[in-house]
Amino acid sequence: MVRKKTLSPSGAKGEDGEYHNVHLNLHEDELAVAGLDIGDEVFVRVREDKIIIQKANPDELDHDL
């Protein structure tokens, strides 16, 4: 499944007048495809040109992403 999303500004602006946080809305059908539910804890990995969200289960953590 692929859907284009927008990283929306979130929180207060910094002293420089810019936002420094964003949020991303995922629909429950997108979560279901990934085997996630609303409220689940996740690991977020940041790689060059990628953000990877993975269920926070240390026993099944995929280190090759």
VOLO-563794 format. One record per residue: y, z, x of N, C-alpha, C in turn; residue in one letter. Coordinates in steps of 0.001 Angstrom, whole numbers, padded with zeros to 6 digits, always signed. Atoms other than C-alpha are relative to their C-alpha. Layout:
REM VOLO-563794
YZXYZXYZXA/...
//
This chain:
REM VOLO-563794
-001167+000000+000846+000000+000000+000000+001234+000000+000895M/-001263+000058-000736+003449-000896+001309+001138-000032-000998V/-001226-000002+000808+006756-000032-000317+001172+000248+000929R/-001213-000205-000786+010199-000323+001193+000709+001242-000518K/-000651-001264+000352+011963+003060+001233+001327+000115+000739K/-001274-000293-000655+015416+004365+002149-000024+001430+000505T/-000171-001347-000542+015995+007344+004425+001353+000492-000506L/-001223-000475+000657+018546+009218+002302+000586+001186+000747S/-000622-001141-000672+021095+011587+003873-000328+001299-000727P/+000394-001275+000576+020240+015236+003343+000736+001136+000704S/-000632-001180-000580+021932+018585+003872+001480-000189+000244G/-001434+000015-000294+025400+019347+005099+000287-000926+001178A/-000439+000796-001141+027351+017120+007464+000300+000930+001169K/-000287-000772-001202+027727+018325+011037+001490+000050+000281G/-001406-000112-000398+030969+019148+012795+000623-001365+000253E/-000494+001350-000253+031257+015447+013645+000171-000814-001284D/-000150+000684+001281+031282+014575+009924-001156-000911-000358G/+001169+000844+000245+027893+012841+010105-001174+000847-000474E/+001252-000652+000378+024567+013682+008498-000951-000020+001187Y/+000973-000065-001081+021823+014763+010894-001422+000192-000520H/+001314-000126+000634+018911+015041+008424-000119-001042-001102N/+000275+000924+001099+017287+012683+005954-001202+000509-000785V/+001231-000251+000732+014668+012896+003248-000542-001339-000495H/+000715+001192+000442+012142+010389+001991-000782+000377-001243L/+000733-000281+001237+010815+010319-001557-001284-000819-000038N/+001288+000657+000168+007128+009521-001978-000522+000327-001393L/+000535-000182+001345+005610+009028-005426-001423+000539+000092H/+001340-000604-000020+002417+010862-006349-001099-001039+000163E/+001045+001010-000200+000480+007573-006440-000110-000389+001478D/+000041+000252-001441+001449+006982-002790-000713+001142+000719E/+000679-001158-000585+000334+010495-001904-001503-000070-000251L/+001419+000072+000354-002973+009961-003715-000744-000989+000897A/+000627+000988-000882-003734+006844-001645-000252+000604+001375V/+000127-000637-001316-003188+008956+001497-000855+001266-000032A/+000804-001214+000113-005361+011800+000178+000823+001269+000042G/-000914-001145-000013-002357+014120-000178+000413+000365-001416L/-000542-000473+001276-000956+016193-003030+001373+000597+000250D/-001304-000645-000091+002532+017479-003722-000220+001448+000425I/+000123-001361-000506+002925+020738-001783-000885+000140+001222G/+000848-000051-001196+000425+019875+000982+000855+000132+001258D/-000642-000041-001306+001382+020743+004542-000425-001237+000778E/+000279+001205-000772+001616+017751+006869+000511+000152+001431V/-000535+000173-001345+002073+016951+010547+000831-001278-000033F/-000850+001184-000091+004921+014514+011239+000121-000357+001480V/-000080+000473-001384+004689+012484+014435+001068-001078+000082R/-001008+001023-000224+007528+010434+015796-000375-000748+001266V/+000332+000886-001114+006614+007518+018034+001063-001096+000029R/-000946+001105-000075+008631+004544+019211-000195-000920-001207E/-000018+000870+001183+009492+002599+016033-000954+000431-001112D/+000937-000450+001028+007115+004745+013899+000232+001461-000342K/+000115-001382+000452+007008+007914+011842-001347+000090-000702I/+001355-000122+000530+003455+009038+011056-000133+001351-000685I/+000201-001228+000762+002684+011599+008353-001499+000155-000214I/+001437-000223+000082-000782+013132+008445-000261+001394-000560Q/+000348-001296+000569-002391+015951+006458-000199+001034+001104K/+000032-001040-001030-002085+019224+008392-001345+000706+000015A/+001332-000560-000162-005778+019773+009006-000376-000148+001469N/+000258+000101-001435-006270+020594+012709-001404-000490+000345P/+001373+000437-000272-010015+019890+012441-000163-001513-000117D/+000094+001453+000210-009368+016289+011392+001220-000719+000546E/-001207+000586-000558-006227+015572+013429-000349-001219+000843L/+000228+001232-000726-006204+011982+014664+001022-000113+001125D/-000906+000025-001155-004720+012013+018169+000296-001415+000491H/-000176+001368-000475-004919+008229+018590+001087-000767-000729D/-001055+000691+000737-002076+007407+016237+001231-000175+000852L/
//
